Amino acid sequence: MTPTFIKGNAAAQLTMAVEVMDEQGTLQTRQIACERPLTVYLNWKEIVTLMTLGARPEALVLGYLKNQGFIEDISAIESVIVDWESEAAAVVSSQQAADLDKSLEKKTVTSGCGQGTMYGSVMKKLEGVVLATPELKQSTLYALLKALSAHNETYKMAGAVHGCAICRGAEILSFVEDVGRHNAVDTLAGELWMRGESGHDKIFYTTGRLTSEMVIKVA
């Protein structure tokens, strides 16, 4: 069940029209993706600034904090406020990672888009993690790719973005686009977390290569 603190969606404008000149010198109007900064605060402490389209910022912020190990219990979240004028997202929680300052000190720069970052506590928790080996039919993959063709709306309009999805069989449960794939992963993770769902019976889809940061977040 979605927590009561999510009252709406503070989605930002994903694309904007600009005038460009083509190779023949003709002036044309085209859509471009609107990437913007969003600084995340946890209990009034600055954590990180994310560069994002801002399609579903509440889910993005919560997914990021969860995947970085800063918050483990969704019921501890008291409020999430996104303000695009100040380019900030403030999360208030009754629980957070012990010794937050120390957790922020140790970080690993990953192979994510634009150099992602994973904090020390997350890397420590990965030790000994063993994942099940899934079985997927070729027909399921083909059906899934066909179903996904109805999405990618921002990419179709402006290009320059990646898409990620959570699926069950060939059914698309949630699809999100962002300039960085790691942001899209965090957004989907935040949505699952808010709904109290696990990923054990689902398929994760992404455009482009799998970076180490993405594999860690999906795991």
C-alpha positions in Angstrom: 0.0 0.0 0.0 1.3 3.5 -0.9 2.1 5.5 2.2 -0.2 8.4 2.9 2.5 10.9 2.6 2.4 10.6 -1.2 -0.4 13.0 -2.0 0.4 13.5 -5.7 3.1 13.5 -8.3 5.6 16.4 -8.5 6.5 15.4 -12.1 8.5 18.0 -14.0 8.2 18.9 -17.6 10.0 16.1 -19.5 10.6 17.8 -22.8 10.6 21.3 -24.2 10.5 22.8 -27.7 13.6 24.5 -29.1 14.4 26.0 -32.5 17.3 24.4 -34.3 19.0 24.8 -37.7 19.5 21.6 -39.7 22.4 20.8 -42.0 20.7 22.7 -44.9 20.3 25.9 -42.9 16.5 25.4 -42.4 15.1 26.5 -39.0 13.0 23.8 -37.4 11.3 23.2 -34.0 12.4 20.1 -32.1 11.8 18.6 -28.7 14.7 18.1 -26.3 14.9 16.3 -22.9 14.8 18.5 -19.8 17.5 17.3 -17.4 17.6 19.2 -14.2 19.3 19.0 -10.7 17.4 17.7 -7.7 19.3 17.9 -4.4 18.2 15.3 -1.9 18.0 16.1 1.9 17.5 13.5 4.5 16.4 14.9 7.9 17.7 18.3 6.7 21.2 16.9 5.8 22.3 17.2 2.2 22.9 13.7 0.7 23.4 14.1 -3.1 22.4 16.1 -6.1 20.7 13.9 -8.8 20.6 15.0 -12.5 17.2 13.8 -13.7 14.2 14.3 -16.0 12.0 14.3 -12.9 9.3 12.0 -14.2 8.5 10.5 -10.8 10.7 12.4 -8.3 9.2 11.0 -5.1 9.8 7.4 -6.1 13.3 8.4 -7.4 14.3 9.9 -4.1 13.0 7.1 -2.0 14.5 4.5 -4.2 17.9 6.2 -4.1 17.8 6.4 -0.3 16.8 2.8 0.0 19.4 1.5 -2.5 22.1 3.4 -0.8 21.2 1.9 2.6 20.2 5.2 4.2 16.7 4.0 5.1 15.5 0.4 5.4 11.9 0.7 6.7 9.3 2.5 4.4 7.0 3.0 7.4 9.7 5.3 8.9 9.1 7.9 6.2 7.2 10.8 7.5 7.2 13.1 4.5 8.6 13.7 1.1 8.5 17.2 -0.3 9.7 18.0 -3.9 10.2 21.7 -4.8 11.4 22.3 -8.4 11.8 26.0 -7.8 14.5 25.4 -5.2 15.6 22.1 -7.0 15.3 20.2 -3.8 13.6 17.1 -2.3 13.3 17.0 1.5 12.7 13.6 3.1 11.9 13.4 6.8 12.3 10.0 8.4 12.1 8.6 12.0 14.9 6.2 11.1 18.1 6.6 9.1 21.5 4.9 8.7 23.5 4.9 11.9 26.3 7.5 11.8 25.2 9.1 8.5 28.2 11.3 8.3 30.6 8.3 8.4 28.5 6.5 5.7 28.8 9.5 3.4 32.6 9.6 3.8 33.3 6.2 2.1 32.1 5.9 -1.4 32.9 4.0 -4.6 32.8 5.6 -8.0 31.1 3.0 -10.3 30.8 2.6 -14.0 27.3 4.2 -14.0 26.3 6.9 -16.4 28.3 10.0 -15.6 30.2 8.1 -12.9 27.8 6.8 -10.3 28.5 6.4 -6.6 27.8 3.7 -4.1 28.4 4.3 -0.4 30.5 2.0 1.8 27.6 0.5 3.8 26.0 -0.8 0.6 29.2 -2.4 -0.7 29.6 -4.1 2.7 26.0 -5.5 2.6 26.7 -7.1 -0.8 29.2 -9.6 0.7 27.7 -13.0 0.6 24.7 -12.1 -1.5 23.5 -15.0 -3.6 20.8 -14.5 -6.2 18.6 -17.2 -7.7 19.0 -18.2 -11.3 15.9 -17.3 -13.2 14.4 -19.3 -16.1 13.0 -17.3 -19.0 11.5 -18.6 -22.2 12.5 -17.1 -25.5 8.8 -16.6 -26.3 8.5 -14.5 -23.1 11.3 -12.2 -24.1 9.9 -11.7 -27.6 6.4 -10.9 -26.2 8.0 -8.6 -23.7 9.9 -6.6 -26.3 6.8 -6.3 -28.4 4.8 -5.0 -25.4 7.6 -2.5 -24.6 7.3 -0.9 -28.1 4.2 1.0 -26.8 6.4 2.9 -24.3 9.5 5.1 -24.7 7.4 8.2 -25.2 10.1 10.7 -24.2 12.7 8.9 -26.3 10.4 8.9 -29.4 9.9 12.7 -28.9 13.4 13.8 -28.0 15.8 10.9 -27.9 18.8 11.2 -25.4 17.1 9.2 -22.6 17.0 5.6 -21.4 14.1 3.5 -20.3 13.7 0.9 -17.6 10.7 -1.3 -16.7 9.5 -3.8 -14.1 7.6 -6.6 -15.8 5.8 -9.8 -15.0 6.0 -12.1 -18.0 5.1 -9.9 -21.0 3.1 -7.5 -18.8 4.7 -4.1 -18.2 4.0 -3.2 -14.6 5.9 0.1 -14.6 8.0 1.9 -17.1 10.1 5.1 -16.5 12.6 7.1 -18.6 15.5 9.2 -17.4 18.7 10.6 -18.8 20.6 8.2 -16.5 19.6 4.5 -16.3 20.6 4.4 -12.7 18.0 7.0 -11.9 15.3 4.9 -13.6 16.4 1.9 -11.5 16.0 3.9 -8.3 12.6 5.2 -9.4 11.3 1.6 -10.0 12.8 0.5 -6.7 11.1 3.3 -4.9 7.7 2.4 -6.4 8.1 -1.3 -5.4 9.1 -0.2 -1.9 6.1 2.0 -1.5 3.8 -0.8 -2.6 5.5 -3.3 -0.4 6.3 -5.6 -3.3 9.4 -7.6 -3.9 11.1 -8.3 -7.2 11.4 -12.1 -6.9 8.7 -12.8 -9.5 9.4 -9.9 -11.8 11.7 -9.1 -14.8 13.8 -6.0 -15.0 14.3 -4.4 -18.4 16.7 -1.7 -19.4 18.0 0.0 -22.6 21.7 0.0 -23.1 24.4 -1.8 -21.1 24.3 -3.0 -17.6 26.7 -1.0 -15.4 28.0 -2.4 -12.1 25.9 0.2 -10.2 22.7 -0.9 -12.0 23.4 -4.6 -11.2 24.0 -3.7 -7.6 20.8 -1.7 -7.4 18.7 -4.5 -9.1 20.2 -7.1 -6.7 
